Amino acid sequence: MNKPLHLRLEHLTRLLEENQPVDAPVRPLIRFPEGGAPAERALATVWFSKTHLHALAVMEDTHVSNTAKGRHEKTWETGDVMELFIQPDVRKKNYFEFHVTPSGAALSLRIPDAEKLRADEYAFEELLFDSVFEYDSRTFGGPVSGWWAHAALPLSEIELTDPRQARCCVCRYNYNPAWDGPECSSTAKLTGYTSFHTLERWHGVDGGVSP
């Protein structure tokens, strides 16, 4: 499926505005951990090109904000953020996490083992790695206002060689001053679980391959 980024963006934005049911390769983000639709909706899709893994999310948001800068901050603590989780090979324990914020900040983590991460056995600094992934984000207005984020990860960097063995999910922290805390959501069905880092609940990269 050869579809330029701007056409994917227009498609997701229209689906969000029309509030219509969607099917893979477009996935709605599900409120985490409660389940159901979040107060502010979002749609995401993940796909391959010949050299990169791409993720695109379009998010309804009435208060777009993040104070993070650069590429090494804990972006989920400083405001709105899109997160892409990717396990290149389900037969191995290691996986990656990439963040994009509306402030132009980013974050890249290499995680050796999800069980150890959930047990707080890693310091944040241990997981940082200097990725060359490309990213962009913009706010938008119209019938629905919010922001979108796109990330493009080099397949060679994450050592992804067989798309059939990969699994992923797109997640979100959404902050609003009217709320007690951030609203979290994910394309993975994590209702009742305690962490985004529940790899067995992630899904495949179902957006296909674009030249």
Summary of the structure (lengths in Angstrom):
residues: 211
radius of gyration: 15.9
end to end distance: 7.8
largest distance: 45.0
contacts: 659
relative contact order: 0.25
helix: 15%
strand: 35%
